[in-house]
Amino acid sequence: MFKDHKKTGGWQGTLIGQGSNAEGKLECEANLRIEGSFHGEIHCQGQVVIGETGEAYSNINGADIVVAGKVIGDVTSQGRLTISSSGLVEGNVNVAKLVITEGGLLNGSSKMEKAAAATIPAAEPIKKSKKTAQPEAG
């Protein structure tokens, strides 16, 4: 009677399509793709993609961020920010990794910090003991 609805292998996330305008605070656990226009704050645990026709007048915080359109605002990521050849970011970026393809534009300051590596305590140098002659028992 009821068909079993199975998820397809297609897009799993939120889409703001071309020609759409949205504003406010957007929080998502999955991926986000913007092909239209968005004004407001974006906090995403997944990947954020601003497509070639997309415009985000937003501060963006996401796992990985790809900009092929326009972003006016600050970008923060523990992962990678990729600005493609058609991409423009006007704002400050604070990311772990930054990739700008030839033609891509970043107008603002960038800050990158390596992830804190686990430190291994240095081994103490091995001390060579001086062997002294011991009298033989007898």
N, C-alpha and C positions, 0 to 999 in steps of 0.2 A: 504494500500500500504506500508506504513512504520510501522514497529513494534515499540511499545512503549518500550524503553530500561529502565528497572528499575534496580536500584542498588541492588546487592545481599548483604546478611549479612556477606560476607567474609571480608578479610583483606582490610582495608581502610588506605593506607599509601604507603610509599616508601620502596622498597625491593632491597637490593644489594645481589643477590643470591650467593650460594656456587659456587666457581670457578671463580667468577667475581672479577676484580680488578678495583678500581676507586680512583681518587684523585682530590683534589680541595677544594672548600668551598661549603658545603652543608647546605642549609637553607630550612626547611620544616615547614608547618603549621600543618600537620597531623602527624601520627606516622611514625617511621623509624625502620626498621629491617635490620641488617647486618649479613649475613651468609658467605660472602666472605671477601675481604680485602679492607679497605678504608684508605687513607692517606690524612690528611687535617683537616680543621675545620668543626665542626658540631654544628649547632644552630637549635634546634627543639622545637616547641611549644607543641608538643605531647610527647608521650612516645618513648624512644630510647631503643631498644633491641639489644644487641650484642649476637648473638646466639652462641652455642657451637663451631661451625666451624668458627665463625666470629673473625676478627682481626681489631681493629681500632687504627691506629697510629695517634691519634687526641686529641685535646682538645675538650671536649664535654660539651655542655650546653643544658639541656633538662628539661621537666616538671618532668618526672619520668624516671629513668634509670635502666635497668636490664642488668647485665653483666654475661653471661654464658661462654663467650669466653675470648678474651684477649684485654685489653685496655692499650696502652702505651701513657699516656698524662694525663692532668688534667681534673677533672670532676666537674661540677658545676650544682646544681639543687636546685630549691625552694621546691622541693618535696622530693622523696625518691630515694636513691641509694641502689639497692639490688645486692649483689655479691653472685651468686649461688656457689654450691660446686665445680663446674668446672671452675669458673670464676677467673680471675686475673686482677687486676688493679695496674699498676706501674705508680704512679703519685700522685699528691695532690688532695684531695677531699674537696669541700666546699658545704655541703648539709644540708638540714633541718633534714632529717632522714637517718640513715645508718643501713642496715641489711646485715650481713655477715653470710652466712650459713656455717656450719662446712665443712672445706675443701677449702673454698674460700680464696683468698689471696689479701691483700692490702699492697703494698710496697710503702709507702709515708706517708705524714702527712694528718690528717683529721681535719676539722674544722666544728663544728656544732653550730648553733645559733638558739635559739627558736624564733619563730615569735613574733614580738612585740604585746603584749596583750594590749587591751584598758584599760586604768587605770580609776578607778572610784574614784573620790575625797572622802576622808575620811569624814564622818559626824562629825560635831563638837559635843563634849560631851554636854549632856543636863544639864544645870545648874539648880540646885534646888534653888528656891527662898525662902528666909527666910520669914515666915509670922510673922508679928508683930501684937500684939493685938491692935485693933482699938477701940477707945471709942464708945459706942453706942450713937446714936443720941436720944435726948429726952428731 
